[in-house]
Amino acid sequence: MTTPQIWDVYRAAAEKARSTGDYGSAEQQWLSALELAEELGEDSPKLTIALENLVEVLWYQQKFSQAAPILRRLMRIYQRRHGKQHFDVGIIANNMAMLYHAWGKHADAEPFYLKALAIKRDYLGDEHPETVSIMCKYADLLLLLKRDDEARRLQDYVEQLRQSGAKLSGEFRETNGSAPARKDGATGGSGATESSSATERSGAKERNGSTGGKGSTEHKDSKDRSASIENKAGMGHPRPFPESVQSGGFDIQKGNGINS
């Protein structure tokens, strides 16, 4: 059997184990798949698939210290391939924030929430459920950081969005081979003009209690928001972490995960 064929065997075994909730066995299978994928090079889709699935089963097991460097590696890979403001970089940033939040490393979580929030606002607008979800988690984090005034302002803004029709949902964009186009029409890839100050602008909005200005009042319809862009190098898209892990015994909002 060739290396890709053996990799497929490990993948099938890992997915079967994951489907039954046997995350420990899934972890071992994905580690074996990752070892083979390393031979295929940094640009191999099999490498990112192995990394993404490995970090997911580590998340389910609360193995945060092992998952963190893998997520950082994925962040570097996606930024190199697609640019720092790409939608998929926003998914990885949100996962990083959730990991540090659940781990109890609250100060480390904040910059990743801000990065994820800036990217989701850029592509989806403030009223989209994915953007609202990040705002809610970030507000919870601010409370844990004893920044109650900032948290309350953000919570009040989320409530305004809900009253205007936005609904917080645990459902996220499906992995369908495409990512939504940015609201300004740019593709968000490595060839697109990157807004290097987007995260800083988002952070300033939240710290000042701003409700988003002009960008938050201009909302395109759902078809415009979900317009697809080319998926470079045949890569898949990262999956967001689930909002909660019922079997894991921890609550991300309380940040009471174990330091494993």
ChimeraX attribute file (.defattr): number of C-alpha atoms within 10 A of each C-alpha:
attribute: neighborCount
match mode: 1-to-1
recipient: residues
	/A:1	6
	/A:2	7
	/A:3	13
	/A:4	14
	/A:5	10
	/A:6	14
	/A:7	22
	/A:8	14
	/A:9	13
	/A:10	22
	/A:11	23
	/A:12	15
	/A:13	17
	/A:14	27
	/A:15	19
	/A:16	15
	/A:17	18
	/A:18	19
	/A:19	11
	/A:20	9
	/A:21	14
	/A:22	15
	/A:23	22
	/A:24	15
	/A:25	17
	/A:26	26
	/A:27	23
	/A:28	17
	/A:29	23
	/A:30	26
	/A:31	19
	/A:32	17
	/A:33	26
	/A:34	23
	/A:35	14
	/A:36	19
	/A:37	23
	/A:38	15
	/A:39	11
	/A:40	15
	/A:41	11
	/A:42	12
	/A:43	15
	/A:44	15
	/A:45	16
	/A:46	23
	/A:47	20
	/A:48	23
	/A:49	19
	/A:50	26
	/A:51	22
	/A:52	22
	/A:53	22
	/A:54	25
	/A:55	24
	/A:56	23
	/A:57	23
	/A:58	21
	/A:59	24
	/A:60	21
	/A:61	21
	/A:62	22
	/A:63	19
	/A:64	21
	/A:65	16
	/A:66	15
	/A:67	22
	/A:68	18
	/A:69	13
	/A:70	17
	/A:71	21
	/A:72	13
	/A:73	13
	/A:74	21
	/A:75	19
	/A:76	15
	/A:77	16
	/A:78	24
	/A:79	17
	/A:80	12
	/A:81	16
	/A:82	21
	/A:83	20
	/A:84	23
	/A:85	29
	/A:86	26
	/A:87	27
	/A:88	27
	/A:89	26
	/A:90	26
	/A:91	23
	/A:92	26
	/A:93	26
	/A:94	24
	/A:95	27
	/A:96	28
	/A:97	28
	/A:98	31
	/A:99	27
	/A:100	22
	/A:101	28
	/A:102	25
	/A:103	25
	/A:104	21
	/A:105	17
	/A:106	19
	/A:107	15
	/A:108	15
	/A:109	23
	/A:110	21
	/A:111	18
	/A:112	22
	/A:113	28
	/A:114	26
	/A:115	25
	/A:116	30
	/A:117	28
	/A:118	24
	/A:119	28
	/A:120	28
	/A:121	23
	/A:122	23
	/A:123	27
	/A:124	25
	/A:125	25
	/A:126	26
	/A:127	22
	/A:128	21
	/A:129	21
	/A:130	23
	/A:131	22
	/A:132	25
	/A:133	21
	/A:134	20
	/A:135	24
	/A:136	19
	/A:137	19
	/A:138	26
	/A:139	25
	/A:140	22
	/A:141	28
	/A:142	20
	/A:143	16
	/A:144	18
	/A:145	13
	/A:146	10
	/A:147	14
	/A:148	15
	/A:149	14
	/A:150	18
	/A:151	24
	/A:152	16
	/A:153	18
	/A:154	25
	/A:155	19
	/A:156	15
	/A:157	21
	/A:158	24
	/A:159	16
	/A:160	14
	/A:161	19
	/A:162	15
	/A:163	10
	/A:164	10
	/A:165	11
	/A:166	16
	/A:167	17
	/A:168	19
	/A:169	12
	/A:170	11
	/A:171	12
	/A:172	13
	/A:173	13
	/A:174	11
	/A:175	12
	/A:176	9
	/A:177	13
	/A:178	18
	/A:179	23
	/A:180	24
	/A:181	23
	/A:182	25
	/A:183	20
	/A:184	9
	/A:185	12
	/A:186	14
	/A:187	23
	/A:188	28
	/A:189	23
	/A:190	17
	/A:191	11
	/A:192	14
	/A:193	12
	/A:194	15
	/A:195	14
	/A:196	10
	/A:197	10
	/A:198	18
	/A:199	20
	/A:200	13
	/A:201	15
	/A:202	21
	/A:203	20
	/A:204	13
	/A:205	15
	/A:206	20
	/A:207	15
	/A:208	13
	/A:209	18
	/A:210	15
	/A:211	19
	/A:212	16
	/A:213	9
	/A:214	7
	/A:215	13
	/A:216	15
	/A:217	12
	/A:218	11
	/A:219	15
	/A:220	11
	/A:221	9
	/A:222	11
	/A:223	10
	/A:224	16
	/A:225	19
	/A:226	17
	/A:227	15
	/A:228	16
	/A:229	16
	/A:230	15
	/A:231	14
	/A:232	12
	/A:233	11
	/A:234	11
	/A:235	18
	/A:236	17
	/A:237	22
	/A:238	21
	/A:239	17
	/A:240	22
	/A:241	19
	/A:242	15
	/A:243	16
	/A:244	16
	/A:245	15
	/A:246	10
	/A:247	9
	/A:248	13
	/A:249	13
	/A:250	17
	/A:251	16
	/A:252	20
	/A:253	20
	/A:254	15
	/A:255	20
	/A:256	15
	/A:257	22
	/A:258	16
	/A:259	13
	/A:260	11
